[in-house]
């Protein structure tokens, strides 16, 4: 989320620059307007003064004319006073006008024209005085001069009027532009202000929203930090951060706890940490840290630490370089307390060793017992045969019966020992799986039993088998045991028949397989027509030394089917028995397809 | 005329077995000269003596104190002058492991001690009348163990 806020800051930036631009714009416009206003008022004053002076010039001219006329009529020099003053006043006004028209070339030209006209008028005044001095008022020249003076006076009046008008026009025009400007400016300013207000509103909204987002992500960060803290405690983790740029370390609270200390109770430095490291591991760890500092990487490292109370704990460390978006480099490291793991592993190892030892002892015991038991038995049997050969004539009928009984007992004992030996050898560990021709294994088993098969006239028919990955001699043993089992428990009133069928099945389709380890199985079914058994013993018959019949009737040891079960378990398969008394038995074998 | 005898030696620590062995040869109608030793050390002492007569067939029990049958077999096979001696392993067990090991070490035949006297006689007469040259040429792991 913070990166999103960062990315969106261009929006705020653009709003800031737009606003600044708008403020400058408003300032510029206002300055221009005020400038216009002052110029316009200056023009107004100028026009007013110009008009006044022009009117005054005309009025002085009129005074001068009136004075002249009065003098001409009365010849009293008293009337010459206004004439002289008029002349002077006109000059003053002209000076004033010149000053006022400084920036206005048209006006200057007009003034020059006016000045020429006034000078001309004055000339006529002077001429009139010359005529009056001689008293020749009826002279044609005087009259003409007077008339020309009046005409010129009219021209001056017109000129002044024109000048005033043109000045008024200029004022009006300026005033008009200024007014129209003044009329548009407020609307424009208002619009601009409104626009900037809207922009500011957006910016405000945006800032508020971003602040909220930052606050939310801060809160999330806080929560995450706390849960990381908790998970460190519960999983016995601690972490450290090495800021490569400033070469400073920071340890998490739980790292201190793992060391058996209060959080942040000492400065987080390598030196302080090394104080806790087991002396035997210190050198190794220092080497790793040196390597870490040069390589900026810390592979898995294992070491021990000693807490202040003397407890030794096993640590596992790991570190990885982290580069932030602004290029800052930090090495983030994690430390785990693996003491419990190591303790458990040690216990497990001990138990495994013990188990292995027990197993070895047991099988050694089994082997030795079976093996060493054979020797005295063999001697008993041999001595019996010697006794029978050499001394039988000296024995009574009862004595011979006893010898017979001893012979039977020792034969049975031999059978038991052989089977036990077989059972103890049926181990998975020492036997190698190989892809074998099951048909051949069955054939070998049948050969081993050839004598009894032909004795019983037994019929054995079987499907063709594929090659299967098995421990060959064990599978041969399985066939041998199952067939001899069927022949042993044959029905007395019919020829024994054994049918062996093969099929490939899907574990999920077969109701017998409750917990399949593989999806597909080879299924081999042995069906015989022997004496069968009650189904309530279907599981019991696989238990070691378990027999369903009296040993006088049937010569079993109760080991053969246990061996079968062991073989099938070695192959990760299943074996089930199914019987019907007096009808026959079925043995179903499942071997996983690998 | 000692040359006409078939010289036979048995090394076996079991007194009863030595008795059965000699009894069986006594009852067989083969002219044999049977010598027995209580363990491997006595056997090897005898064989290493220059004046001793080499047996035609040596019967070796595997489990013997002091020096086992396997150790004797190894020593004999390493010594040139004993190279052509026929060696029959004569043991109570017939474990795959023992059979395999002695076959690889160069024994000529493996006999599991029978559990009646008649069979013992049959086995022994079979073994002493074997044409070793012929037997050894066709020897393989399957016919190594004597079956009757």
Interface residues (C-beta under 8 A of the other chain):
Chain A: X371 X374 X375 X377 X378 X379 X381 X382 X383 X384 X385 X386 X389 X414 X425
Chain B: X14 X16 X17 X20 X23 X92 X93 X95 X113 X114 X115 X116 X117 X118 X120
